[in-house]
Amino acid sequence: MNATLAISRVLGLEKKNRKQIPIQIEKEYDEIILNNHLERSDIVNLSLQRFVNCNGIPVALIAACPGGMEIKALSKSDVINISLGELFKEKGYCH
């Protein structure tokens, strides 16, 4: 993936080539988007590209739980919410 694909398209340097997909955004993240007058699809694309460029494509979440290790497959919504959370945390919008 080109490191600046989403940025180039948000800036209008390239034509946007978006596909609508059903996702569910955490209420708190959607409130940040609305309160800061951000464009939903732009911020989702930017955060997702940034997250994937830094971490690769996440397919599962592995967590230590009281009963042992737990592996959970990630949905599209999960991946987008993780990427939004990372971006908003870094920018100081949430803890």
ZIPE-V602301 format. One record per residue. N is the residue number from 0. PHI is phi in degrees with one decimal (999 if undefined). OMEGA is omega as a letter, one per 40 degrees, with the letter a starting at -180 (none if undefined). D_CENTER is the distance of its C-alpha to the mean C-alpha in Angstrom with 2 decimals. Layout:
n phi omega d_center
N PHI OMEGA D_CENTER
N PHI OMEGA D_CENTER
//
This chain:
n phi omega d_center
0 999 i 15.24
1 -62.3 a 16.53
2 -63.3 a 15.06
3 -120.0 a 15.42
4 -56.2 a 14.84
5 -63.7 a 12.18
6 -64.1 i 14.20
7 -59.2 a 17.42
8 -76.7 i 16.57
9 -63.6 a 15.41
10 -77.1 i 18.67
11 83.8 i 20.67
12 -74.4 i 21.91
13 -129.5 i 20.99
14 -71.3 i 20.98
15 -65.6 a 17.71
16 -131.0 a 17.59
17 -102.7 i 15.13
18 -118.4 i 15.49
19 -78.1 i 15.02
20 -132.6 i 13.61
21 -76.7 i 13.89
22 -135.1 i 10.90
23 -120.1 i 11.27
24 -100.5 i 9.30
25 -55.7 a 10.94
26 -54.9 a 13.87
27 -62.9 i 13.52
28 -69.8 i 10.12
29 -64.5 i 11.75
30 -64.8 i 14.79
31 -61.2 i 13.30
32 -60.2 a 12.17
33 -67.4 a 15.69
34 -64.8 a 17.64
35 -104.5 i 16.54
36 54.9 i 17.11
37 -90.5 i 13.79
38 -86.1 a 13.37
39 -51.9 a 10.71
40 -67.7 i 10.17
41 -63.3 a 10.45
42 -68.0 i 7.92
43 -64.9 i 5.21
44 -64.4 i 6.93
45 -64.3 a 7.51
46 -67.1 i 4.51
47 -66.2 i 3.92
48 -61.9 a 7.65
49 -62.0 a 8.18
50 -64.6 a 6.85
51 -65.3 i 8.81
52 -61.5 a 11.60
53 -84.7 a 12.11
54 -120.2 a 11.85
55 82.0 a 12.43
56 -88.4 a 11.16
57 -77.1 i 11.08
58 -117.9 a 13.46
59 -150.8 i 14.87
60 -109.3 i 14.86
61 -113.4 a 18.27
62 -134.9 i 19.66
63 -84.2 a 23.19
64 -118.8 i 24.60
65 -53.5 a 28.18
66 -88.9 a 29.24
67 123.0 a 27.86
68 -73.9 i 24.79
69 -125.3 i 22.41
70 -117.0 a 20.16
71 -125.9 i 17.67
72 -66.9 a 16.16
73 -98.6 i 12.47
74 -86.3 i 11.85
75 -57.9 a 9.32
76 -63.0 i 8.46
77 -59.4 a 8.47
78 -62.5 i 6.11
79 -66.0 i 3.36
80 -66.0 i 5.21
81 -63.6 a 5.71
82 -67.3 i 3.10
83 -64.1 i 3.99
84 -60.2 i 7.16
85 -63.4 a 7.82
86 -64.1 a 7.70
87 -66.9 i 9.71
88 -65.1 a 11.90
89 -62.7 a 12.80
90 -85.3 i 13.65
91 85.0 i 15.71
92 -79.2 i 14.34
93 -150.6 a 14.38
94 -102.6 none 16.03
//
